[in-house]
Amino acid sequence: MRRLTFIAGLAVGYVLGTRAGRERYEQLKKSASRISQNPAVRNAAETAALSGREYAGKAYHSVSDKVGDRVPGSVADRVRSLRSRNNGEDDWGTTNT
């Protein structure tokens, strides 16, 4: 009898816990959606992304200048083919000049 009571208590606790957890999850989801729709947050995220792309492009150029011809030919050919396929733009959307 004790075992049956214990299992019934676990089942009730699980159901109530999952229901409360689901409600909390929905609350967090709504809050995150509200925050992500905030214009100030969107502008900050876009600014951070643009800055990251700019710094990545600068880092790429400084590394390629320092490494120079020490890159194996097969790798250099792949990079050239990727550049030509992307019309001079890298993966971050910046123009390679």
N, C-alpha and C positions, 0 to 999 in steps of 0.2 A: 504494500500500500504506500509506503514511504517513497519507493522508487517511482511509482505512478504519479504521485503528487509532485515530486521533484521534476519529472519530465514535463508535466503539465505547466509547472511554474516556468521552466525554461522556454517552453513554447509561447506562453503568454508574454514573457519578457522579450523574446525575440520579435514577436509581432509588434508590440508596442514600441520597441527600440527602433525597428526598421521604419515604422510609420513616422516617428519623431525625427529620425535621421533623414528621411526623405523630405519632410517639411523644411528642415534646416538646409538641406541641399538646394531646394527650390528658392529659399530666401537668399542664399549665397549667390545662386545663379542670377537672380533678379538684380542683386546689388552689383555684381560684376558687369552685367549688361548695361545698367544705368551709368556706371562709371566709364565704361568704354564708349558710350555715346556722348559723353561730356566733351564739348568742343575744345576745352583747354587741355584735356588729356590727349585727345586726338592730335592736336597741334604739337604737343610735346613729343609724342611718339613719332610723328612724321619728321620732326626736327632731328630727333635722335637717329632715326634711320638714315636720313640724308647725311648727317655728320659721319656716321659709321661708314657709309659708302665712300665719302670723300677721303677719310683717313685710310680706308682699305686700298683705294686707288693710289694714294701717295706711298703707302707701304709697299705696294706691288712694284711701283716704279723704282723706289730706292733699293729694294732687294734685287730686282732684275739688273739695275745698274751695277751693283756690287758683285753679283754672281757672274754676269756677263756670259762669256763663252764656256764657262765651266759646267753648264747644264748639258747632259747627254743629248746627242742629236735626236734621238727618238722622242724625248720629252719636248724639245724645242719645236719639232715638227708638229706634235699634237697641239701645242699652244698656238702655233701659227694657224693651223687648220681651224681651231676653235675661234680665233679672232676673225678669220675671213668668213666663217659661217655666220657669226653674229654681227657682221657689218661694222666691225671696229668697236663694238661694245662688249664689256666684260659681263660676268654673271651678276654684277651689282647694278647694271644699267648705266655705268659711267663710261664715257668715251675715252678710249686709249689714244693719246696723242703723243 
